[in-house]
Amino acid sequence: MNHPDDENEFFDRLEAEIAADSSPDSGGEVVDFSKARSARAESANPATRPDADASPDSEPTESTTPDADRSGDSRDGESDDASAVMVDSPAPAGPGLMDRLRAGQRREVIPAWATSKPEFVNAIGWLGGYAWHTTAFHAVRLPWYSIRLAFRAPAGLAKFVGGTLRWVADTEGEPLRQVAARRENVEEYLKLSRQRDHRVKLRGILLLLGLIVGPVLAIVLFVLAPTWLEVLALALLTAGFGFLGAPSDKPVISRAVVTTEVERLTSGIVERALGALGIAEINKALAKGGEGIKFPAPITRDGPGWRADVDLPYGVTVPDILDRREKLASGLRRPLGCVWPEPVADEHAGRMMLWVGDRALNKVPSPPWPLAKSGAASLFKPLPFGTDQRGRNVDLTLMYDNVLIGAMPGMGKTFSLRTPLLAAALDPIAELLIWELKGTGDLDPLKKVAADYGSGPDDDTAAAALDSIRYVYKDLERRAKVISSLPKDKCPENKVIPSLAANRSLGLHPLVLAIDECQELFSHEKYGKEAGSLCTAIIKRGRALGVILLLATQRPDKESLPPAISANVGTRFCLRVMGQIENDMILGTSMYKNGIRATSFTRSDKGIGYLVGAADDPQIVRGYYLDNPAADAICERARKARIDAGTLRGIAAGETPERREAVDPLLEDILAVVPADEAKPWNDVTVDRLAELRPEKYGAWGEMAPADKARQLTTALKPYGVATGQVARRINGKTVNRTGFERAHIITAIAERDRNRDAG
């Protein structure tokens, strides 16, 4: 039950507030007492007050009694509504003007194509070619143009005379005068008539002067002017009348270049295409009363295409659009290869950059590689790798980085690997170790400059590739010791720099190890585990030491591509793959989820892929196409540069490659010539069999005396821990002792050797 004093106190406070708010010139305010009583009842009930303690353990005390609260409210003169907290600011809040200006994105003062030398040269070359083609085209057709103009000149003259007479007679004002006459507007008609009289009078005088002066000038020109001027004047008059007499649908001059008209990209077209995707939130936004699609920047021309920045409706992300790229292309009425939606880095998940090209990327002629005809390269500087959708050059910097290339078979993986290798070949100080484990010889041109090279899917090539990896791994230790011994003024950053790489005495030149079809090595039953662990160490430690690892695979899974390698490679290029796992194995974890999907490429998108790590944002890149003849010519140029610099080494120079020595096949050869049922063979007999098996290796042993043969084999087996001794046999009833060994000891020695090699 409410106390009467409470009610009186409430109404007294309400009356005081009304009196304080009212002014002499303001109208009265009607108070609903029923609502006021309800508000008073709610304020008296602790359960309905926002500042009440809802804890079941709370108990009233003297300081929290209703009387105390009411007295406090009475003293402060505040209403119960003051306890509500406003969560939305009544005024717009956010960064100030200067903050917004600083955070704004400044557009380029000079276009990107003008700041890039290859693009600028390409643009100038195209312009020159276009001008030459147009000039030659019209020069060949000039006689035909002259004939057509001469035939159309009479019609043009008649059109000129008729037009002049209509101009003098002011026929263009006749419709206005007729309208005034039909309306019986005498004042307007008289005004127009007087205007016509003045015009006709003035124009008639001008025509008369022209008829007098024109013939006089013609006679003077005919009598006094030289012949060439007369011919020129006649030609100009004939051309002028000929163009004037030509029908609008039959122009005199043909077009030298017929351009393909592409529909201009507009916001309406983008909205139409997005509305065709079947996404519920987009349909709501485009429906009547919806917020529509927002464009944070104007749709602009960007290279050979259009760029539209789109803010998708709430809840829609760029990967949702990528899943429906074919439908988006259909809605835009463009080929699939022209439509490239991409997420925007450092923006919310709904910001999409839509680029729509004039031609499909796979239909645009591939531009020439900038280094194909001339020029040298340095691995410390950016090297041309490909072009983006807009035709702009995309560079790779190989130094301090490693590269992983992946794709399904036949999509251009090996050609993509060959481009950076050819660039590295043009750096005379770089040492190349190249292994092509497919066996088709796609990288054979590089054999002319490689210090070590192998091609084939067999075990011998895999073993040689592993030896090359061991050599690189061992060289890491030497390079680290050299760098640590250098003074700080020579090596301030504790890594290989151009001046150190150029100093041959230090041996810190760039060392490039490339393995194509690396899954053949990493999944090898015998060599795979060691190769994977060594390559992982090279990736982690080799960057600062001038060692670069290039890997290419067509089977990116955890069995054929160790996860440690996939996780540590800095630059990745993924052409078409079939699934999310393969996509993320090459490009990195969550790339598929973030909208970077090489699964969106089609069968015709050969050589086109996502490049991650070469720039701040992922890029769609089309690699340069270099066929075998072009690669041969580049390698010949690179070989000559290396010969001149004195840096040709290894296989390219006809030398034995500098790698770990190959495993001596002696133990395996002994097992091959000693049958399993011969437990204790004699040394001299075994040497004869070895000489027959490999005459090029053991032929000299076979020519020795029996005692020397026994001693030679004993010496050869000693490093493997295989002991020899007297082996007795009965021959013709007599016991004969000769030096021999136990076959089981050979098997044990092979197992021990392999175990030690795998451990080290």
Salt bridges, closest charged atoms under 4 A:
ASP5 OD2 - HIS3 ND1 3.48
ASP6 OD1 - ARG70 NE 3.30
GLU7 OE2 - ARG37 NE 3.82
ASP51 OD2 - ARG49 NH2 3.19
ASP67 OD1 - ARG70 NH2 2.15
ASP69 OD2 - ARG49 NH1 3.25
ASP99 OD1 - ARG102 NH1 3.69
ASP170 OD2 - ARG177 NH1 3.47
ASP170 OD1 - ARG199 NH1 3.25
ASP170 OD1 - ARG203 NH1 3.70
GLU172 OE2 - ARG203 NH1 3.07
GLU174 OE1 - ARG177 NH2 2.83
ASP197 OD1 - ARG196 NH1 3.97
GLU281 OE2 - LYS284 NZ 3.62
ASP302 OD2 - ARG390 NE 2.55
ASP302 OD1 - ARG392 NH2 3.23
ASP309 OD1 - ARG307 NH2 3.16
ASP311 OD1 - HIS348 NE2 3.03
ASP311 OD1 - ARG351 NE 2.52
ASP323 OD1 - ARG597 NH1 2.02
GLU347 OE2 - ARG351 NH1 3.85
ASP358 OD2 - ARG301 NH2 2.27
GLU431 OE1 - HIS509 NE2 2.77
ASP442 OD2 - LYS438 NZ 3.15
ASP452 OD1 - ARG659 NH2 2.54
ASP459 OD1 - HIS524 NE2 2.90
ASP467 OD1 - ARG470 NH1 2.62
ASP475 OD1 - ARG478 NE 2.67
ASP475 OD2 - ARG479 NE 2.69
GLU493 OE1 - LYS495 NZ 3.29
ASP516 OD1 - LYS413 NZ 3.27
GLU517 OE2 - LYS413 NZ 2.83
GLU530 OE2 - ARG470 NE 2.69
ASP557 OD2 - ARG555 NE 3.80
ASP632 OD1 - LYS448 NZ 3.52
GLU636 OE2 - LYS448 NZ 3.05
ASP644 OD2 - LYS640 NZ 3.25
ASP664 OD1 - LYS697 NZ 3.90
GLU668 OE2 - ARG753 NH2 2.49
ASP669 OD2 - ARG694 NE 2.74
GLU678 OE1 - ARG689 NH1 2.99
GLU678 OE2 - ARG729 NH2 3.17
ASP684 OD2 - ARG738 NH1 3.23
ASP688 OD1 - LYS709 NZ 2.53
ASP708 OD1 - ARG711 NH2 2.24
GLU742 OE1 - HIS745 NE2 3.51
GLU752 OE1 - ARG755 NH2 2.32
ASP754 OD1 - ARG753 NH2 3.23
ASP754 OD1 - ARG757 NH2 3.65
